[in-house]
Amino acid sequence: MNLTHKALAAAVISIAAAGAQAQVQAPTKMYAEIGYAAIGLDVTDGTDTLKAGPGALTGVFGYQLHPNLAVEGFLGLGLTKDEIEFNGAPSGVNAKINNTYGFFIKPGFKVSEGVELFARLGYLRTKLSVSAGGVSLSDTDTGAAYGVGVNLNLTKTSYLQANWMSYYKDDGVKAQGVALAYGMRF
């Protein structure tokens, strides 16, 4: 083999190695999640209790600032409504979360290569409606939101998530629930 062939072979090997290295690099710091949240609504005024369990489609778009800290935008859209129970009895009135949106800071840490635990702390604006007999009323409110969860990595770029969130809590009104989501890092 002459010097030209050796140089050409070295160049091809170098380019192939660089390409292989590029394929195993970690994804960028952005990620997105889509999921379903089963939300429990509880309203208590001391003597009476109203309960319902509507569902929502949730979406998160996040940016990893540091390996242990991210910021997220959150959007939830109501999918299902549920009949409100008044002191344990059906009321004939339905509750639905129309939408909720806001932002979170998300501290977290890896327990192992495939498992990450995290917390969320942020602020949400939520629109809720109740309806019965063709009449519908809605209200919008804002407040602090928080939660905890776990990501289970499927690959370097995808994961499954389970979380518990408190979406709203104020003046005897509480909205909290569990969610399952699928996430992609890109």
C-alpha positions in Angstrom: 0.0 0.0 0.0 1.5 3.4 -1.0 1.4 6.6 1.1 -1.7 7.9 -0.8 -3.7 4.8 -0.1 -2.7 4.9 3.6 -3.7 8.5 3.8 -7.1 7.8 2.0 -7.8 4.9 4.3 -7.0 6.9 7.4 -9.3 9.7 6.2 -12.2 7.2 5.5 -11.7 5.6 9.0 -11.6 9.1 10.7 -14.8 10.2 8.9 -16.6 6.9 9.7 -15.6 7.2 13.4 -16.8 10.8 13.5 -20.1 9.8 12.0 -20.6 6.9 14.5 -19.7 9.3 17.3 -22.3 11.8 16.1 -25.0 9.1 16.1 -24.5 8.2 19.8 -24.4 11.8 21.1 -27.2 12.8 23.4 -30.2 14.7 22.0 -30.5 18.4 22.5 -31.8 19.9 25.7 -35.4 20.3 24.5 -38.2 17.8 25.1 -42.0 17.4 24.7 -44.6 15.3 26.4 -48.1 14.3 25.7 -50.3 12.5 28.2 -53.7 11.9 29.9 -54.5 13.3 33.4 -57.4 12.0 35.5 -58.2 15.0 37.7 -60.2 14.9 40.9 -62.2 18.1 41.7 -63.2 18.5 45.3 -65.2 21.5 46.6 -65.9 21.7 50.4 -67.5 24.5 52.3 -67.4 22.9 55.7 -70.8 21.0 55.5 -71.3 20.1 51.9 -68.9 18.4 49.5 -68.9 18.3 45.7 -66.7 15.8 43.8 -66.1 15.1 40.1 -63.3 13.4 38.1 -62.9 14.9 34.6 -60.0 14.0 32.3 -57.6 16.2 30.3 -55.1 15.8 27.5 -51.8 17.3 28.7 -48.8 18.7 26.7 -45.5 19.9 28.0 -42.7 21.6 26.2 -39.5 21.8 28.2 -35.9 23.0 28.1 -33.2 21.4 30.2 -31.2 24.3 31.7 -28.9 22.0 33.8 -28.9 18.2 34.2 -30.9 18.7 37.4 -33.2 21.6 36.4 -35.6 22.3 33.5 -38.2 24.9 32.7 -41.5 23.9 31.2 -44.6 25.3 29.4 -47.8 23.3 30.2 -51.1 23.0 28.3 -54.1 20.9 29.3 -57.3 20.5 27.3 -60.4 18.9 28.7 -61.3 15.6 27.1 -64.0 14.2 29.4 -66.6 15.6 31.7 -67.9 13.9 34.9 -71.1 14.1 36.9 -70.7 16.0 40.1 -71.5 14.1 43.3 -73.2 16.3 45.9 -72.5 14.8 49.4 -72.0 11.4 47.7 -75.2 11.5 45.6 -75.5 12.2 41.8 -76.4 15.8 41.1 -77.2 15.8 37.4 -74.6 18.5 36.9 -71.4 17.8 34.9 -68.0 19.3 35.4 -65.3 19.7 32.8 -61.8 21.3 32.7 -61.9 23.4 29.5 -58.2 24.2 29.5 -55.3 24.9 31.8 -52.0 26.5 30.9 -48.9 27.8 32.7 -45.3 27.2 33.4 -43.1 25.1 35.8 -39.6 24.8 37.1 -38.7 21.1 37.3 -35.8 20.0 39.5 -34.9 16.3 39.2 -32.1 13.7 39.5 -31.3 10.4 37.9 -31.7 7.4 40.2 -30.1 5.2 37.6 -29.4 5.3 33.8 -33.1 4.5 33.1 -35.0 6.2 36.0 -35.3 9.9 36.8 -37.3 11.4 39.8 -38.6 15.0 39.5 -40.7 17.6 41.1 -42.6 20.5 39.5 -43.4 23.9 40.9 -45.2 26.5 38.9 -48.3 28.6 38.1 -51.4 27.6 36.2 -54.5 29.4 34.8 -57.5 27.0 34.6 -60.9 27.4 33.1 -63.6 25.1 34.5 -67.2 24.7 33.4 -70.3 23.1 34.9 -73.4 22.3 32.9 -76.9 20.9 33.4 -80.0 20.9 31.3 -78.4 22.9 28.5 -77.1 25.6 30.8 -73.4 26.1 31.3 -71.4 28.3 33.6 -67.6 28.7 33.6 -65.0 30.3 35.7 -61.3 30.9 35.3 -58.8 31.1 38.1 -55.0 31.1 38.6 -52.8 29.7 41.3 -49.8 27.8 42.3 -49.4 24.2 41.1 -46.9 21.5 42.1 -46.3 17.8 41.8 -43.9 14.9 41.7 -43.2 12.1 39.2 -40.9 9.6 37.6 -39.5 9.2 34.0 -38.7 5.7 32.8 -36.3 5.9 29.8 -37.3 3.7 26.9 -34.3 4.9 24.8 -32.0 7.9 24.9 -34.6 10.0 23.3 -38.0 8.6 24.6 -39.5 7.9 28.0 -42.7 7.1 29.8 -43.8 9.3 32.7 -46.1 8.9 35.7 -46.9 11.9 37.9 -49.1 13.3 40.6 -50.0 17.0 40.4 -51.9 19.5 42.4 -53.3 21.8 39.7 -55.2 24.2 42.0 -56.0 24.6 45.7 -57.7 27.6 47.3 -60.8 28.4 49.4 -62.0 24.8 49.7 -61.5 24.1 46.0 -59.0 21.5 45.1 -58.0 20.0 41.7 -55.4 17.2 41.8 -54.7 14.0 39.9 -52.5 11.5 38.3 -51.2 11.4 34.8 -49.4 9.1 32.4 -47.4 10.6 29.5 -45.0 9.8 26.7 -42.0 12.1 26.2 -39.5 12.7 23.4 -36.1 14.5 23.7 -35.0 16.2 20.5 
